[in-house]
Amino acid sequence: MKLVVRVKLLPTPAQASVLEATLTACNEAATWAAQVAFDEGVCKNLPLRRLTYREIKARWGLGAQAAQHAIKKTCDAYTTLAAKLRNGRYGRPCSKRHSRASGKPVVFRAQAAQPYDDRMLSWQHEARTVSIWTTGGRMKNVAFTGMADQLEVLARHRQGESDLLCEGGQWYLLATCEIPEAEPNAHPVSFIGVDLGIVNIAATSDGAKYSGRRINRRRAKDRALRSKLQKKGTKSAKRRAKKCTGREARRNKDINHKIAKRIVAEAARTGRGIALEDLGGIRERVRLRKPQRTTLHSWPFAQLGAFIGYKARRAGVPVVYVDAAYTSQECSQCHHVERGNRPSQAVFACRSCGFVEHADHNSSHNIAHRGWYVWVCGVESTAPALTLIA
């Protein structure tokens, strides 16, 4: 199983300036290659390399490996863009968003991540330093730090490329590690159903609820502040907006990690599996008013599912995905399905057998039942292959 460990670099001011010049050169070269790919209609690695490799080395002074990584990064960006267009991430074909996204070449930020392989980057774990290629030559003794457990994973299991990244003036390396998976539990006694929502981010069939009311209020305040600063448009407003960039995403990520950790720990302790809803395409299926749309579409449910997936794989807990249709309208006791079973957001009252329960817990029981059925039928879901440790 692949994980990505994030370590913080501690360069001196002189080293930081060299790293910044290197990252800028690599991304300028990738942006130029993206323009060539767009003009020539070539997005495959080998044909694009024939068109751009020599020019990139000559104009930006990149080494052979750095030039090839810049070209590959361009090809990967176009592959990702094509997948997003195909999956409706930018709306329907011929829409304005779709046309804007597909009608111009990819552009890389000056400090976007740059891949490094073992020929460009070497680790000295005991000294906690790295030796890294730059446009100014090989730079040695660049210190790094991180949490003790993450550094242990890095030293034991690092394999493959690492990405150099600059965020908010801080330098990081994202290192890929190949982690051995725990022996999977082939005979779970049952499944924990997890219902995802807005009022309650997650509710389990064990009765646990992870409320989202306080979080949603903070998110609403963040959105109001961003809107206010954008309208103001002064230099101080822009500085404040830049300072707040990414705050909501970091908070959401932290909350998702904590929720996933608790759910997986409970499943591992009791010898059970985890059943999740398959929410693929929910943005296209759900019809909501504009204020509700913002709340629903901005919470990273896919990220929460990915965190549960990779933590479960490390713990040997089986994870299955089930059809989410009508889980909120189905009675978990008699399985009668009717829209009128939901008199309010929080209440479920079956019109057939009279069963009454909190709506989210009723849904989680249905998800648990469907998860067991999926498992018995032999259709096990796979967890995402690559996730960040943070």
Beta strands, then each sheet from edge to edge (+ up, - down):
strand 1: 2-10
strand 2: 114-116
strand 3: 121-124
strand 4: 129-134
strand 5: 137-145
strand 6: 158-167
strand 7: 170-178
strand 8: 191-196
strand 9: 200-204
strand 10: 209-211
strand 11: 273-278
strand 12: 319-323
strand 13: 347-349
strand 14: 356-358
strand 15: 386-389
sheet 1: 2+ 6- 7+ 1- 5+ 4- 3+
sheet 2: 2+ 6- 7+ 1- 15-
sheet 3: 10+ 9- 8+ 11+ 12+
sheet 4: 13+ 14-
end
